[in-house]
Amino acid sequence: MTEKELMLSEHLYIADDEELARDHQNARRLTRLINTLTEEDAKEQMALYRQLFGHVGERFWVEPPFRTDYGCHTYIGEDFYANYDCIFIDVAEIHIGNNVMFGPRVCIFTAGHPIDPVIRNSKFEYGKEVHIGDNVWIGGNTVINPCVTIGNNVVIGSGSVVTKNIPDNVVAAGSPCRVIRAITDADRTYWVQEAAKYHELRKKDQP
């Protein structure tokens, strides 16, 4: 197997490899172009993101600056939004569902290094995939570690360090990140009422 094949199959690999270097340089080139374009160049930025990522939906936006190791190992669904300064270390695949929002400085790390110092100093690395479900909101300055799955309809509080899987339909936060409570029908009722208030207030502004 090639180093890239070993990397993507979650085995130990050595990153000092020509094929991986080419992929990494391509990501650096694309992110440099994205991060140096102005706010008037949104269409060009979108086109560059489509070249960068393995897959992205029709509707998405990632606020620059943005950093990634490869980009091509990241797969994103519809209606994705990421705020400033996000970092995706995608030596293993990152899968992000539909209707997902990231606050600023959300970091996804799929990379790992051996605990044994002799093996680690021999340049061995490995990666473990990260999966994020649909309808997820991740607060700013959150770190998502390798081999984590975040379920559907989840809210992750800002500043969290996610080291273990998070189930569907919960609010979770902390370092390490833990489930705080379930998301219930009462939450939906409250926010439906708040949305109705918004529409009522907007009507009052109409001539």
N, C-alpha and C positions, 0 to 999 in steps of 0.2 A: 504493500500500500504506500501511496505517496504521503508526505507530511500533511498535506491538506486533507486527504482522505482519513488519515488517522485523527486529525483534529476534529473534523466534523462527525466522526463516529465516536467521539468522546473517549478516545484512548490517549495515552501519553504521546506527545509529539514534540518536535524541536522546531521553533519558529524561524530559525536561521535557514531559510529555504527560498530558492529563487521564485517559485510560483507564489508562495505566500507574500514575498516581498513585492512582487508585481501587483497583487491584489491590494496590499496595504498602501502602496504608492498611489494607486488609482483612487482609493478612498481619500487619501490626503489631498490629492489634486482637486477632487470634486468638492470636498468640504472647504478647502481654501477658496475656491471660486464662489461657493454659496455664501461663505461668511464675509466676503469682501464686496459683494453686490449691495446696492442700496435698496431702500424701501420702494423705489420706483421700478425695481427689476423683479417683481414677484413672479411673473410668468417664467422668466429664465431660471429663477431659483427652483420653481416647481419642476421644471424640465430636468434640472440637475439632480434633484432628489429622486426623480424616477430612474435616472441612470445609476444612482448610488444604491438604492435599496433593492433587495431581492424581489419584493412585491410591495405595492402600496395601492390603496383604493383610489377611486376617482376624486374623493373629497378628503383633503388632509392639509395640514400646515404644521411646519416645524420652525419655530422662531430661531433665527440665527443669533448668536453663534451656536454651532452644534459640532460635536466630535464623535467619531466612530473609528474602530479599528479596520473594519472591512465594509460594512454597510450591506453588502450583497448577501449576508447571512441573516438579515432582518426582514421580517414579513409582517406587513401592517394592513389592517382591514380598513373599512370605510369610516369616514368622519373622525379621523384622528387629529388631535391637537397636542403639541408639546411646546411649552414655554421656553424661555431662554436657558442656555447653558446646559442642555441635557447631554449626557455621554452614554453611548451604547458600545460596550466592549463585546463584540459579537464573534468571538472565536468559535463558539457554538451558536446554534440558531436561536434567534429571538422571534417569538410569535406573539403578535399583539392583535386583539380582536377588534370588533366594531364599536364605535362610540366610546372611545377611550380618550381621557384627558390627562396630561401630565402637567404638574406645576413646574416652576423653574428649578433647574439643577437636579432633576431626577436622573439617577445613574443606574443603568442596568449592566451588571458585571457577570458575564458567563465564564470568565477565565479563572483558573485555579492553578496553584503550584504545590508540588509535593511537600508534606510536612518534614520529611527526612532531609536534612541539609545537604548531604552528599548527592542525593538524586536531584534535589532542587538546583544545586550548583552545577550540575551537569547539563543545564539548560532545558530540562524537561518541563513541560507545561501540560495542562489538559483543559478541556472546556465541558460545561454541562448546560443544557438548554434551559431557557426561561420561557414560560408560557403565561400570558395575561389574557383573561377572558373578555367578554363583551360588557359594555356599560360600566367601565371601571374609571374611577377618579383617583389619581395618586398625587398626594400633596407634595409641595416643594421640598427639596433637600432630602428626598427619600433615596435610599440605596437598596436595590434589589440584587441579592446575591445569586450565585450559580445554583442550578437545580431546583428552582422555585417555580411553583405554579400558583397563580392568583386567579381565583374563580370569577364567575360572572356577578355583576351588580355589587361590586366591592368598592368601599371607600377606604383608602389608606391615609392616615394622618401624616401631616408634614413632619419631616425629621426622622421618619421611621427607618429602621434597618431590617429588611425582610430576609430572614434566614430559613424560614420553613413555609410550607404550603399554607395558603389562606383559602378557606372554603367559600362557597357562593353566599351572597346576600348578607354580608357582615360589614361592620365598621371595625377596622383594626389599626393599631398604632403602637409606637414605642420602639425601644432598642434593647433587646430584640422585639420585633413586631409581634403583637398578640391580639387575638380577637377581643374587642371591648364589648360589643353587643351585636345582636341580630338587627337587620333592617326589616321593619315590620309594616303592616298596613297602616298603622298610625303615622309613620313617616310619610307615606304616600298621601294620606288624607291632609296632613299639615301642609305639604308643599303644593298640593292641588289648590288648597284654599289660598295660599300665598300667591299662586299664579293668577287665580281669579281676582284677587285684590289688585294685582298689577294691571290686568285688562280693564278693570273698572276705573282705576285712576287714569289710565291712558285715554279712556273715553271722555273723561272730563276735560282733557286738553284739546279735544277735537272741536273745530268751530261749529 
